[in-house]
């Protein structure tokens, strides 16, 4: 797969993760503490912004690496905060 196409897919995945996290914040707004979700949203938003910037600078592999690192960071953060439960 060409690096440019992989970068487009990676950026789409990052934005999908951001939308999902923000939707979860809105769902839990009145029911539970949403602070952990907001931290996850900040991680996703910053990594998406960095990936988009790298994409426009034609650093496609860097954009993919940033997206993969962000997904790993979000999974690690989820396990650290919530444990292994789904």
C-alpha positions in Angstrom: 0.0 0.0 0.0 1.4 3.4 -0.9 2.4 5.6 2.1 0.0 8.4 1.1 -3.0 6.1 1.1 -1.9 4.5 4.4 -1.7 8.1 5.9 -5.2 8.9 4.7 -6.6 5.8 6.3 -4.6 6.4 9.5 -5.9 10.0 9.8 -9.5 8.7 9.2 -9.0 6.2 12.0 -7.8 8.9 14.4 -10.8 11.1 13.7 -13.1 8.1 14.2 -11.5 7.5 17.6 -11.9 11.2 18.5 -15.6 11.2 17.5 -16.2 8.0 19.5 -14.5 9.4 22.6 -16.4 12.7 22.4 -19.7 10.8 21.9 -18.9 8.8 25.0 -18.3 12.0 26.9 -21.7 13.4 25.9 -23.4 10.1 26.8 -21.9 10.0 30.3 -22.0 13.8 30.9 -24.6 13.6 33.8 -24.0 10.1 34.9 -20.3 9.6 35.7 -16.9 11.3 35.8 -15.9 12.2 32.3 -12.4 13.4 33.1 -10.7 10.2 31.8 -12.6 10.5 28.6 -11.6 14.1 28.1 -7.9 13.2 28.5 -8.4 10.5 25.8 -10.0 13.1 23.6 -7.1 15.5 24.0 -4.6 12.7 23.1 -6.7 11.8 20.0 -7.1 15.4 18.9 -3.5 16.3 19.3 -2.3 13.2 17.4 -4.8 13.9 14.7 -3.6 17.4 14.3 0.0 16.3 14.2 -0.8 13.6 11.6 -2.7 16.1 9.4 0.2 18.5 9.6 2.7 15.8 8.7 0.4 14.7 5.8 0.4 18.2 4.3 4.1 18.4 4.7 4.3 15.2 2.6 5.7 13.2 5.5 3.3 10.3 5.0 5.2 7.7 6.9 5.4 10.1 9.9 1.6 10.6 9.8 1.1 6.9 9.8 3.6 6.4 12.7 1.9 9.2 14.7 -1.5 7.5 14.2 -0.2 4.1 15.2 1.5 5.6 18.2 -1.7 7.4 19.2 -3.8 4.3 19.0 -1.2 2.5 21.2 -1.3 5.4 23.6 -5.1 5.4 23.8 -5.1 1.7 24.4 -2.4 2.0 27.1 -4.3 4.9 28.7 -7.5 2.9 28.7 -5.9 -0.1 30.4 -4.1 2.2 32.9 -7.3 4.1 33.9 -10.1 1.5 33.5 -8.2 -1.8 33.6 -8.9 -4.7 31.3 -12.7 -4.5 31.5 -14.6 -3.4 28.4 
